[in-house]
Every structure is written in structure tokens, then in C-alpha cells.
Amino acid sequence: MPPIKLGDMSSFVRTTDPDDFGLRFNEEEANNCTKANALILNTFDELEADVLAALRAEYARIYTIGPLGTLLNHAADAIGGGLSLWKQDTECLAWLDTQQPRSAVYVNFGSYGDDAGAARRVRVGNRGDRENLVPGGPNALPPEFVVETDGRRCLATWCSQEQVLRHPAVGCFLTHSGWNSKCESVASGVPMVCWPVFADQYINRKYACESWDVGLRLDEEVRREQVSAQVKQVMESEEMRQDAARWKAKAEQAARLGGSSYKNLQSMVEVIRSFASDSKKAEA
């Protein structure tokens, strides 16, 4: 595994307080993993080969079954319904249909972020951009932002992120770097500008920008011009687009019938069935 700076580690462990809630929560979860029969991870083997090699030295059973959205698209018994817990706004997809290929920037800072902080970031970072924006998150943006971006943006209360990212009009994802967002962006072949807020988003940014070459980083406090410059570079970088396309192909390969994630899902189901069968025999 590559060296990791303190600033790239989870914000939950960057503390000198041994009783910090985030630290204690992570310690408890790590201890729970040592007692588990298996670890089920939303990733695929090629994406995190070094991390998975380290984990497999410690755990007997690890099932990599990601990216989950891509796997569901390939699984014959997928029941549909999507992965979102919120009612989705489909108007943004119709708006994207009217845009030129790779002309839109998709902006989403996650489900559990600070709405006011996200709104501030969108306003400060992108008001001067020429590219179209699809902010998918805060529903209470400052009125002046709405006025100044009129005619070149679409605001959605919540949307199908996977469908948006796979739309040909989207050329860049301005993201908080949450893991699900990272996986969906990789699976969709969309390069990113990574602006983490907390938790594991910092290490996710490091891998996207330094290991996978599909992102550019932003620090927590930056000026509007810096955000615009990074977005512009991603939108114009053919090399980054090609790297993103290669990772998309690898994700598809892992998730399709016969791929590593598909096989791991099948193996996991068989193990769970065997546990259930053994339990019934014990009860009998």
C-alpha cells in the first residue's frame, strides 16, 4: 500500500482524544470485523488490489461484489427499484437530454452532508463557470445563485445518481468523495473533482487522484477560482477521460457474468445458504 499522509486519513481517527465518538465507533467496527465469518465489500479486485491483499492476509473470507449498481445491472435475478432511499427527480435527465455531450458538471455533496455548507460550496465554486451545472443535493440554494446561473443549470431535489453519471452530457463530477459516489463515478467512466468533507472521503480522494488517475483534488478551504480551474481541467483532459473509460471497462468486466464480483456474489450466496441449512439441521 502507498504511504498515507495524516490529511488523507479518515477525519474520525484524526484526534488526540481517546474517547472521541468517531474514533471509538471505528475501533468498535474494526473489532467486529475480526469476529465476522466474512467481509462483504462494495469494490472490485482490480480497483483496490493492494488494500485487498492486505485484508486477505488477515481475514479468511472476503467477498468483493462491487460496483453494486453495475452488478445489479448484470445480475439475472435483480429485482429493480434502484439503490436510492429517496424519491427521485427525473426532470434533470430530460434536461440533460438537451445538452451537448460532456458539457455538464454534476454537483452532489451526498445525502448526509451539511446543506448550508454544500450550498455555499456550489455558490462560491461554480458561479463563474461556463459549463452547465446539475447540482444534485441542497434544495435551499441562495436566491442570487439561482438568478446568476439561470439558463445554464438544472436544480434537482434528488436524482438517480447512476443514471445522471451515465448520461453522455455529463463530463465531470464535483463530489464530496463518498465511497458510493466514487464507485458509481468509476463505473460510469466520469472523471471527478474531489472535495471531501469528513470520514473516509479524504482517503477516497487520494486513491481517485493518485492511484486511479480519474480525479483532481481540492482542499477543504479553497477560492472560487481554484474550484473553477480544477473543473475546467477535468472537462478538457482527454487523458483523464481515457483513464476513466479504462476503469469503467474494468468495472463492467468484474460485474458481468463470469467476472470476479459476479462470481464472488454467487459464492457468498452459497455460503449463506449453507449456513441456513446447517442451522436447520441443528434445530432438527
C-alpha positions as CSV (number, residue, x, y, z in Angstrom):
1,M,0.0,0.0,0.0
2,P,1.3,3.5,-0.8
3,P,2.3,5.9,2.1
4,I,-0.7,7.8,3.6
5,K,-0.4,11.4,4.9
6,L,-2.3,12.4,8.1
7,G,-4.5,14.7,6.0
8,D,-5.6,11.7,3.8
9,M,-6.8,9.6,6.8
10,S,-10.4,9.5,8.0
11,S,-11.4,12.5,10.0
12,F,-12.7,10.1,12.6
13,V,-9.2,9.0,13.6
14,R,-7.5,12.3,13.4
15,T,-7.9,13.1,17.1
16,T,-5.9,13.0,20.3
17,D,-9.0,12.3,22.4
18,P,-9.2,8.5,23.1
19,D,-12.9,8.9,23.9
20,D,-13.8,10.7,20.7
21,F,-17.1,9.3,19.3
22,G,-15.8,8.8,15.7
23,L,-12.6,7.1,16.9
24,R,-14.5,4.8,19.3
25,F,-17.0,3.9,16.6
26,N,-14.3,2.9,14.1
27,E,-12.5,0.9,16.8
28,E,-15.7,-1.0,17.6
29,E,-16.4,-1.7,13.9
30,A,-12.8,-2.9,13.3
31,N,-13.2,-5.2,16.3
32,N,-16.5,-6.5,14.9
33,C,-14.8,-7.4,11.7
34,T,-12.4,-9.7,13.5
35,K,-15.3,-11.7,14.8
36,A,-17.2,-11.9,11.5
37,N,-17.5,-15.0,9.3
38,A,-16.8,-12.9,6.2
39,L,-16.4,-9.3,5.0
40,I,-18.6,-8.1,2.1
41,L,-17.1,-5.1,0.3
42,N,-18.6,-2.8,-2.4
43,T,-15.4,-2.8,-4.5
44,F,-13.8,-4.9,-7.2
45,D,-10.5,-6.7,-7.2
46,E,-8.6,-4.5,-9.6
47,L,-9.7,-1.2,-8.1
48,E,-8.1,-1.9,-4.7
49,A,-5.7,-4.7,-5.3
50,D,-3.1,-3.6,-2.6
51,V,-5.7,-3.0,0.1
52,L,-7.5,-6.3,-0.6
53,A,-4.2,-8.2,-0.5
54,A,-3.5,-6.7,3.0
55,L,-7.0,-7.6,4.1
56,R,-6.9,-11.1,2.8
57,A,-3.8,-11.7,4.9
58,E,-5.9,-11.1,8.0
59,Y,-9.4,-12.4,7.0
60,A,-10.2,-15.8,5.6
61,R,-13.3,-14.8,3.7
62,I,-13.6,-11.6,1.7
63,Y,-16.3,-11.1,-0.9
64,T,-15.8,-8.1,-3.3
65,I,-19.1,-7.6,-5.0
66,G,-18.9,-4.1,-6.5
67,P,-19.7,-1.8,-8.0
68,L,-23.1,-2.7,-6.7
69,G,-25.0,-0.7,-9.2
70,T,-23.2,-2.3,-12.1
71,L,-23.6,-5.7,-10.6
72,L,-27.3,-5.3,-10.2
73,N,-27.5,-4.3,-13.9
74,H,-25.9,-7.7,-14.8
75,A,-27.5,-10.0,-12.2
76,A,-30.2,-12.1,-13.8
77,D,-32.3,-12.1,-10.6
78,A,-32.1,-8.3,-9.9
79,I,-35.5,-7.1,-8.7
80,G,-35.0,-3.5,-9.7
81,G,-36.1,-0.4,-7.8
82,G,-32.7,1.1,-7.6
83,L,-30.4,1.9,-4.6
84,S,-31.8,5.2,-3.6
85,L,-33.7,5.7,-0.3
86,W,-35.3,9.0,-1.5
87,K,-37.9,9.8,-4.1
88,Q,-36.0,10.6,-7.3
89,D,-36.4,13.7,-9.5
90,T,-36.3,12.6,-13.2
91,E,-36.6,16.1,-14.7
92,C,-32.9,16.5,-14.6
93,L,-32.5,13.6,-17.0
94,A,-34.8,15.3,-19.5
95,W,-32.7,18.5,-19.1
96,L,-29.5,16.6,-19.8
97,D,-31.1,15.3,-23.0
98,T,-31.0,18.9,-24.3
99,Q,-27.3,19.4,-23.5
100,Q,-24.2,18.7,-25.6
101,P,-22.0,15.6,-24.9
102,R,-19.7,16.1,-21.9
103,S,-20.8,19.7,-21.4
104,A,-22.4,19.3,-17.9
105,V,-20.8,19.3,-14.5
106,Y,-22.8,17.1,-12.0
107,V,-22.5,18.5,-8.4
108,N,-23.6,16.4,-5.4
109,F,-22.3,16.5,-1.9
110,G,-24.1,13.5,-0.6
111,S,-27.1,12.5,1.4
112,Y,-25.9,13.3,4.9
113,G,-23.9,16.4,4.4
114,D,-24.4,20.0,5.7
115,D,-26.9,21.5,3.3
116,A,-25.8,25.0,4.1
117,G,-22.2,24.1,3.6
118,A,-22.9,22.4,0.3
119,A,-24.9,25.3,-0.9
120,R,-22.0,27.7,0.0
121,R,-19.6,25.5,-1.9
122,V,-21.7,25.3,-5.0
123,R,-22.2,29.1,-4.9
124,V,-18.6,30.0,-4.3
125,G,-17.1,27.4,-6.5
126,N,-19.2,27.5,-9.7
127,R,-21.0,30.7,-10.1
128,G,-18.5,31.9,-12.7
129,D,-18.2,28.6,-14.7
130,R,-19.5,28.4,-18.3
131,E,-20.3,24.7,-18.1
132,N,-23.8,23.6,-17.3
133,L,-24.4,22.5,-13.8
134,V,-26.6,19.8,-12.3
135,P,-26.5,20.3,-8.6
136,G,-27.9,17.2,-7.0
137,G,-28.3,17.9,-3.4
138,P,-29.2,21.1,-1.5
139,N,-32.7,22.3,-2.1
140,A,-32.3,25.7,-0.5
141,L,-29.7,27.5,-2.5
142,P,-29.1,31.2,-2.1
143,P,-31.5,33.2,-4.4
144,E,-28.6,35.1,-6.0
145,F,-27.0,31.8,-7.1
146,V,-30.2,30.7,-8.8
147,V,-30.5,34.1,-10.6
148,E,-26.9,34.2,-11.7
149,T,-26.9,30.7,-13.1
150,D,-30.3,30.9,-14.8
151,G,-30.3,29.2,-18.2
152,R,-27.3,27.0,-17.7
153,R,-28.2,24.8,-14.7
154,C,-30.7,22.4,-13.5
155,L,-31.5,22.0,-9.8
156,A,-32.8,18.6,-8.6
157,T,-34.0,17.8,-5.1
158,W,-32.8,14.2,-5.6
159,C,-32.0,12.1,-8.6
160,S,-30.8,8.8,-9.8
161,Q,-27.1,9.4,-9.5
162,E,-26.1,6.4,-11.5
163,Q,-28.4,7.5,-14.4
164,V,-27.1,11.0,-14.3
165,L,-23.4,9.9,-14.3
166,R,-24.0,7.5,-17.2
167,H,-25.7,10.3,-19.3
168,P,-23.4,11.3,-22.2
169,A,-23.9,15.0,-21.4
170,V,-22.0,14.7,-18.1
171,G,-18.3,15.3,-18.3
172,C,-17.3,15.9,-14.7
173,F,-18.5,15.0,-11.2
174,L,-17.8,17.6,-8.4
175,T,-18.1,15.3,-5.4
176,H,-17.6,15.0,-1.7
177,S,-15.8,11.7,-2.4
178,G,-18.1,9.4,-0.5
179,W,-17.4,5.8,-1.4
180,N,-20.7,5.1,-3.1
181,S,-20.3,8.2,-5.3
182,K,-16.7,7.1,-6.1
183,C,-17.8,3.7,-7.1
184,E,-20.6,5.0,-9.3
185,S,-18.4,7.5,-11.0
186,V,-15.7,4.9,-11.7
187,A,-18.4,2.5,-13.1
188,S,-19.8,5.3,-15.3
189,G,-16.4,6.4,-16.6
190,V,-16.8,10.0,-15.4
191,P,-13.7,11.9,-14.0
192,M,-14.0,13.8,-10.8
193,V,-13.1,16.9,-8.8
194,C,-12.8,15.6,-5.3
195,W,-13.8,17.9,-2.4
196,P,-14.1,15.8,0.8
197,V,-15.9,16.9,3.9
198,F,-15.4,14.2,6.6
199,A,-14.9,10.5,7.4
200,D,-13.3,8.3,4.7
201,Q,-13.8,10.8,2.0
202,Y,-10.2,12.0,2.3
203,I,-8.6,8.6,1.6
204,N,-11.1,8.1,-1.2
205,R,-9.9,11.3,-2.8
206,K,-6.3,10.1,-2.5
207,Y,-7.0,6.9,-4.4
208,A,-9.1,8.6,-7.1
209,C,-6.4,11.3,-7.8
210,E,-3.2,9.4,-7.2
211,S,-3.9,5.7,-7.8
212,W,-6.7,5.6,-10.4
213,D,-5.9,8.9,-12.1
214,V,-9.5,9.8,-12.5
215,G,-9.7,12.9,-10.3
216,L,-8.3,16.2,-9.2
217,R,-8.2,17.2,-5.6
218,L,-9.5,20.2,-3.7
219,D,-8.6,21.0,-0.1
220,E,-11.3,22.0,2.4
221,E,-10.8,25.7,2.1
222,V,-10.3,27.0,-1.5
223,R,-11.2,30.0,-3.5
224,R,-13.8,30.0,-6.3
225,E,-11.1,30.4,-8.9
226,Q,-9.4,27.2,-7.7
227,V,-12.6,25.2,-8.0
228,S,-13.3,26.6,-11.5
229,A,-9.7,25.8,-12.6
230,Q,-10.0,22.2,-11.5
231,V,-13.4,21.7,-13.1
232,K,-12.1,23.2,-16.3
233,Q,-9.0,20.9,-16.3
234,V,-11.1,17.8,-15.8
235,M,-13.6,18.8,-18.5
236,E,-10.8,19.4,-21.0
237,S,-8.5,16.5,-20.1
238,E,-8.6,13.8,-22.7
239,E,-6.1,11.7,-20.8
240,M,-8.2,11.7,-17.7
241,R,-11.3,10.8,-19.7
242,Q,-9.4,7.8,-21.2
243,D,-8.3,6.7,-17.8
244,A,-11.9,6.9,-16.6
245,A,-13.0,4.9,-19.6
246,R,-10.5,2.1,-18.8
247,W,-11.7,1.9,-15.2
248,K,-15.3,1.7,-16.4
249,A,-14.4,-1.2,-18.7
250,K,-12.7,-3.0,-15.7
251,A,-15.8,-2.4,-13.5
252,E,-18.0,-3.8,-16.2
253,Q,-15.7,-6.9,-16.6
254,A,-15.8,-7.5,-12.9
255,A,-19.6,-7.3,-12.6
256,R,-20.7,-9.2,-15.7
257,L,-21.5,-12.9,-15.8
258,G,-18.2,-14.7,-15.1
259,G,-16.5,-11.6,-13.7
260,S,-14.8,-11.6,-10.3
261,S,-17.6,-9.7,-8.5
262,Y,-20.3,-11.8,-10.1
263,K,-18.5,-15.0,-9.0
264,N,-18.0,-13.6,-5.5
265,L,-21.7,-12.8,-5.2
266,Q,-22.6,-16.4,-6.2
267,S,-20.0,-17.8,-3.7
268,M,-21.4,-15.6,-1.0
269,V,-25.0,-16.7,-1.6
270,E,-23.9,-20.3,-1.5
271,V,-22.1,-19.8,1.8
272,I,-25.2,-18.1,3.3
273,R,-27.4,-20.9,2.1
274,S,-25.0,-23.5,3.7
275,F,-25.2,-21.5,7.0
276,A,-29.0,-21.6,6.8
277,S,-29.0,-25.3,6.0
278,D,-26.7,-26.1,8.9
279,S,-28.9,-24.1,11.2
280,K,-32.0,-26.0,10.2
281,K,-30.2,-29.3,10.8
282,A,-29.0,-28.2,14.2
283,E,-32.6,-27.3,15.1
284,A,-33.9,-30.7,13.9
